[in-house]
Amino acid sequence: MNHLFAKRVDKLYTPGPVNIPERVYLASILGSYHHRTKEFSEILVDTLEMLKPFFGTKEMVMPVHTTGRGALEGIYSNLFTAKDRIVCVANGKFGEMAVETLQRLGIEVQACFEGWKTPVDLHELENLIVDFKATGLVSVFNDTSNGVINPISDMGRLARAYNLLFVVDNVSGLACMPFNMDEWGVDAVATASQKGLMSPVGVSFVAMSPKAAEVCKANPKRTLYVDFIDIRKILEKKGETPGSTPVSLILSVHEALNMMNEEGIEQVFLRHKAISEGTKAALEALGFQLYPSTCKVRSDSLSVALVPAGVSAKKLVAMLCEQFHLRIGTGLDAMADQAVRIAHMGYCYPEDMLECFAAMECILMELGYTECMGKGTAAFIKKYKALINQR
């Protein structure tokens, strides 16, 4: 027997990949479609149509055969050239990654609000846009390094006022929280399959405004692999993609979207909100401190918190996995031993979080926190029910 099947698989509370429903797994193997057939084309087109409400757009949603990082790099290379000047919000690890990606592409970029505790100041951002003579604005919506939500709607108003191309990384927020691309004035958005879309890793989706599409057409330096004009043209003409479509991944996302539509999109968002608020209440009840303290709006995709004094985040995470087969995340980079990151995105329900906190209470008791039993679970369910019942 393959050793991978000889032990119990860990339940995931990590900020991607996430747990995958059995329906989604089964959907990926039920049909051995060729990617150039009418049958599969209908599934692909239906998948892209079902994604539109989650993007908050009436524009075409396009598949990209890559992870979210690749899709974002494709957006930057399609929309920006060496003549552009980009202001990039860098108040989290994935904002910092956007800065690095733009620099490697030879695009002039000004990072702002650096440091994972720094909230976006709109007045300061406007001054920077003017002083830098910016032509574009880039931001993460939901950064999983610190659980910060950036004010995309307000930033979109600035982008429109100064005629900037506005690009947003929504890899970890889509299908967990409302996002309104058209209303908020966003020109290009990327997401990926392995987070709120509760599917395996490997395919991404991008939506673009008409303005962004026109800029793409005029850019002779578009990359070959991710060429949104080529992707759009072949989708419109044939309902296909330029390269070999990852059929099993599209089937997975298609079934995940069916599940969310059955639940109801607003109910999906409410479930994430209630679980998020319950999780944060449970962490605080157990002596954790929500991170960063300066955060104005916290993520509904995950919760980030500093561990209690004297506790090693790495040890806590390891013990939870070893003893209970539950896998949460430590902090990233310098925060690795100081913080935990608990995701509640996609296929996650209140019973999952009660299991997580019951196990965490056992570990904390073993580490010397003898008065913690029941506190996290009680705080979670009280907050969760309060939010669910008021709707």
C-alpha positions in Angstrom: 0.0 0.0 0.0 1.2 3.5 -0.8 2.3 5.0 2.5 0.2 8.1 1.8 -2.9 6.0 2.4 -1.6 4.2 5.5 -2.3 7.1 7.9 -5.2 9.4 8.6 -5.2 12.5 6.5 -4.9 15.8 8.4 -8.0 18.0 8.4 -7.0 21.4 7.1 -7.4 24.8 8.7 -4.6 26.3 6.6 -5.0 29.4 4.4 -4.9 27.3 1.3 -5.1 24.6 0.3 -8.3 23.9 2.1 -10.5 20.8 2.7 -12.2 19.6 -0.5 -15.8 18.2 -0.4 -16.3 14.7 -1.6 -18.7 15.9 -4.3 -15.8 18.1 -5.7 -13.3 15.2 -5.6 -15.8 12.9 -7.3 -16.8 15.4 -10.0 -13.1 15.7 -11.0 -12.9 12.0 -11.9 -16.4 11.3 -13.3 -15.8 12.5 -16.8 -12.8 11.8 -19.0 -13.6 14.8 -21.3 -11.3 16.0 -24.1 -10.8 19.7 -23.7 -11.8 20.4 -27.3 -15.3 18.9 -27.1 -18.7 20.5 -27.1 -19.5 18.7 -23.8 -16.6 20.1 -21.9 -16.9 23.5 -23.5 -20.4 23.8 -22.0 -19.1 22.9 -18.5 -16.2 25.5 -18.9 -18.5 28.3 -20.0 -21.0 27.5 -17.3 -18.2 27.5 -14.7 -17.1 31.0 -15.8 -20.7 32.3 -15.8 -21.2 31.0 -12.2 -18.0 32.8 -11.1 -19.3 36.3 -12.2 -21.4 37.0 -9.1 -18.5 36.2 -6.8 -16.3 38.6 -8.7 -19.1 41.1 -8.7 -18.9 41.7 -12.4 -20.8 41.4 -15.7 -17.5 41.1 -17.6 -16.0 37.9 -18.9 -14.2 35.7 -16.4 -11.2 33.9 -17.9 -9.4 30.8 -16.8 -5.6 30.7 -16.5 -3.7 27.4 -16.3 -1.6 28.4 -13.3 -1.7 29.2 -9.6 -2.8 32.6 -8.4 0.8 33.9 -8.4 1.1 33.1 -12.1 -2.3 34.7 -12.9 -1.2 37.9 -11.1 2.1 38.0 -12.9 0.2 37.5 -16.2 -2.0 40.5 -15.3 1.0 42.7 -14.6 2.7 41.7 -17.8 -0.4 42.2 -19.9 -1.3 45.6 -18.4 1.9 47.3 -17.5 5.1 48.2 -19.4 8.4 50.0 -18.5 6.6 53.3 -19.1 4.2 52.7 -16.2 4.6 54.0 -12.6 2.8 51.7 -10.2 1.8 52.4 -6.6 1.6 49.1 -4.7 0.1 48.6 -1.2 2.7 46.4 0.6 1.1 46.0 4.1 1.4 42.2 4.1 3.5 39.4 2.6 1.5 39.1 -0.5 1.5 42.9 -1.1 5.3 42.6 -0.7 5.3 39.8 -3.3 3.4 42.1 -5.7 6.1 44.7 -5.4 8.8 42.2 -6.1 6.9 40.7 -9.1 6.5 44.2 -10.7 10.2 45.0 -10.1 11.3 41.7 -11.8 9.1 42.6 -14.8 11.1 45.9 -15.1 8.1 48.1 -14.0 8.7 51.1 -11.9 6.9 50.6 -8.6 6.5 52.6 -5.4 5.7 50.5 -2.3 3.5 52.1 0.3 2.2 51.3 3.8 5.0 48.8 4.3 4.9 46.7 7.5 2.2 44.2 8.3 0.7 46.5 10.9 0.2 49.5 8.7 -3.4 50.3 7.6 -4.0 52.1 4.3 -4.5 55.9 4.8 -6.5 57.2 1.9 -5.3 60.8 2.2 -1.7 59.6 2.2 -2.4 57.3 -0.7 -3.9 60.1 -2.8 -0.8 62.3 -2.1 1.5 59.5 -3.1 -0.4 58.9 -6.4 -0.1 62.6 -7.3 3.6 62.9 -6.2 4.7 59.7 -7.9 2.7 60.5 -11.1 1.2 57.0 -10.9 -0.4 55.3 -13.8 -1.5 52.2 -11.9 -2.5 51.0 -8.4 -2.0 47.5 -7.1 -3.3 46.0 -3.9 -4.2 42.7 -2.1 -7.8 42.5 -0.9 -7.3 39.9 1.7 -3.7 39.2 2.8 -3.3 35.8 4.5 -0.1 36.8 6.3 -1.9 39.1 8.7 -5.7 38.8 8.0 -6.0 42.4 6.9 -8.7 43.6 4.5 -7.7 46.6 2.5 -10.4 49.3 1.5 -10.7 48.4 -2.1 -13.9 50.3 -2.7 -12.3 53.6 -1.4 -9.1 52.9 -3.3 -11.2 52.3 -6.5 -12.6 55.8 -6.2 -9.1 57.2 -6.1 -8.1 55.1 -9.1 -11.0 56.4 -11.1 -10.4 60.0 -10.1 -6.8 59.8 -11.3 -7.4 57.5 -14.3 -5.3 54.6 -12.9 -5.4 51.0 -13.8 -6.4 49.3 -10.6 -5.4 45.6 -10.1 -6.5 43.5 -7.1 -5.2 40.2 -5.8 -8.4 38.4 -4.5 -6.9 35.0 -4.4 -7.9 34.3 -0.8 -11.0 36.4 -0.4 -13.2 35.4 -3.4 -16.3 33.3 -2.4 -15.6 34.0 1.3 -16.6 37.7 1.3 -18.5 40.0 -1.0 -16.4 41.6 -3.8 -17.8 44.1 -6.3 -15.4 44.6 -9.1 -17.6 46.7 -11.3 -19.1 48.8 -8.6 -15.7 49.4 -6.9 -13.9 50.5 -10.1 -11.4 47.6 -10.2 -9.8 46.9 -13.6 -8.4 43.4 -13.1 -8.9 40.8 -10.4 -7.3 37.3 -9.9 -8.4 34.4 -7.8 -7.4 30.7 -7.5 -9.0 27.4 -7.1 -7.6 26.2 -3.8 -9.1 28.6 -1.3 -12.7 29.9 -1.2 -13.5 27.8 -4.3 -12.6 24.7 -2.2 -11.0 22.8 -5.1 -7.5 21.4 -5.8 -4.6 23.7 -6.6 -3.7 24.6 -10.2 -6.1 26.8 -12.0 -6.9 30.5 -11.6 -9.5 32.9 -12.9 -9.2 36.6 -13.9 -11.8 39.2 -14.8 -10.9 42.5 -16.5 -12.8 45.7 -17.2 -13.3 47.0 -20.8 -10.6 49.6 -20.1 -8.1 46.9 -19.0 -8.9 44.8 -22.1 -8.2 47.8 -24.4 -4.8 48.3 -22.6 -4.0 44.7 -23.1 -4.6 44.9 -26.9 -2.3 47.8 -27.2 0.6 46.1 -25.3 3.0 44.4 -27.7 4.9 42.9 -24.8 2.2 40.5 -23.6 3.6 37.2 -22.6 2.8 34.1 -24.7 1.6 31.8 -21.9 -0.8 34.3 -20.3 -2.1 36.4 -23.1 -5.6 37.7 -22.1 -6.4 38.8 -25.6 -5.7 35.3 -26.9 -7.6 33.7 -24.0 -10.6 36.0 -24.5 -10.7 35.5 -28.3 -10.7 31.7 -28.1 -13.2 31.7 -25.3 -15.6 33.9 -27.3 -15.2 31.9 -30.5 -15.0 28.3 -29.3 -15.7 28.2 -25.5 -12.1 26.8 -25.1 -8.7 28.0 -23.9 -5.6 28.4 -25.9 -3.6 25.6 -24.3 -4.7 22.2 -22.9 -7.3 23.0 -20.3 -6.9 21.2 -16.9 -10.2 19.4 -17.3 -10.3 17.8 -13.8 -9.7 21.1 -12.1 -12.5 22.9 -14.1 -14.8 20.0 -13.2 -13.9 20.5 -9.5 -14.6 24.2 -9.5 -17.8 23.7 -11.4 -19.1 21.3 -8.8 -17.9 23.6 -5.9 -19.9 26.5 -7.5 -22.9 24.2 -7.8 -22.7 23.5 -4.1 -22.4 27.2 -3.2 -25.3 28.1 -5.4 -27.4 25.4 -3.7 -26.5 27.0 -0.4 -27.1 30.5 -1.7 -24.3 33.1 -2.2 -25.5 35.4 0.6 -25.7 32.4 2.9 -22.2 31.4 2.0 -21.0 34.9 2.9 -23.0 34.9 6.2 -21.6 31.5 7.1 -18.0 32.8 6.6 -18.8 36.0 8.6 -20.3 34.1 11.5 -17.6 31.5 11.7 -14.9 34.2 11.4 -16.4 36.3 14.3 -16.8 33.1 16.3 -13.2 32.1 15.7 -11.9 35.5 16.8 -14.0 35.4 19.9 -12.7 31.9 20.8 -9.1 33.0 20.3 -9.5 35.9 22.6 -11.2 33.8 25.2 -8.2 31.5 25.2 -5.8 34.3 25.7 -4.7 35.0 22.2 -4.4 38.6 20.9 -5.8 39.3 17.4 -3.1 40.5 15.0 -2.4 43.2 14.1 -3.9 45.4 16.7 -4.1 48.3 14.2 -6.3 46.3 11.8 -9.5 48.2 10.8 -11.3 45.4 9.0 -10.4 41.8 9.6 -10.7 38.9 7.2 -13.6 36.4 7.1 -11.3 33.9 5.3 -8.9 33.4 8.2 -8.0 34.6 11.7 -4.5 35.6 12.7 -3.5 35.9 16.4 -0.5 36.1 18.7 -0.2 33.1 21.0 -0.4 33.6 24.8 2.8 34.5 26.6 5.2 31.5 27.0 3.6 29.5 24.2 5.5 28.6 21.0 3.3 28.8 18.0 5.4 26.2 16.2 5.0 23.8 19.1 1.3 24.4 19.4 0.7 23.8 15.7 2.9 20.7 15.7 1.1 19.1 18.7 -2.3 19.9 17.3 -1.3 18.0 14.1 0.4 15.1 15.8 -2.2 14.4 18.4 -5.5 15.3 16.6 -4.6 15.4 12.8 -5.8 19.0 12.7 -3.4 21.3 10.7 -3.5 25.1 11.3 -0.9 27.5 10.1 1.9 29.3 12.0 2.7 32.9 11.3 4.8 33.7 8.3 8.4 34.8 8.2 9.4 36.6 11.5 6.0 35.8 12.9 6.4 32.0 12.6 6.8 31.3 16.3 4.6 34.2 17.6 1.3 33.8 15.7 -1.2 31.2 14.4 -3.2 31.5 11.3 -6.5 29.6 11.4 -8.4 29.5 8.1 -12.1 29.1 7.8 -12.6 29.4 4.1 -14.5 27.3 1.7 -15.7 24.0 3.0 -15.8 25.0 6.7 -18.8 24.8 9.1 -19.3 25.5 12.8 -18.8 21.9 13.8 -15.3 22.0 12.2 -14.3 25.0 14.3 -15.8 23.4 17.5 -13.5 20.4 16.8 -10.5 22.7 16.3 -11.0 24.6 19.5 -11.8 21.6 21.6 -8.5 20.1 20.4 -6.7 23.4 20.9 -8.0 23.6 24.5 -6.5 20.1 25.2 -3.1 21.2 23.9 -3.1 24.4 25.8 -4.0 22.5 29.0 -1.1 20.2 28.3 1.1 23.3 28.0 0.1 24.5 31.4 -3.1 26.6 30.7 -5.2 24.5 33.1 -8.2 26.9 33.2 -8.9 27.0 29.4 -11.1 24.0 28.9 -14.4 24.9 27.3 -13.7 28.6 27.1 -12.9 28.7 23.4 -15.8 26.4 22.3 -18.2 28.4 24.4 -17.1 31.7 23.1 -17.2 30.4 19.5 -20.7 29.1 19.6 -22.1 32.1 21.4 -20.8 34.5 18.9 -21.6 32.3 15.9 -25.2 31.8 16.9 -25.7 35.5 17.7 -24.7 36.4 14.2 -26.6 33.6 12.4 -29.8 34.3 14.4 -29.9 38.0 13.8 -30.2 37.6 10.0 
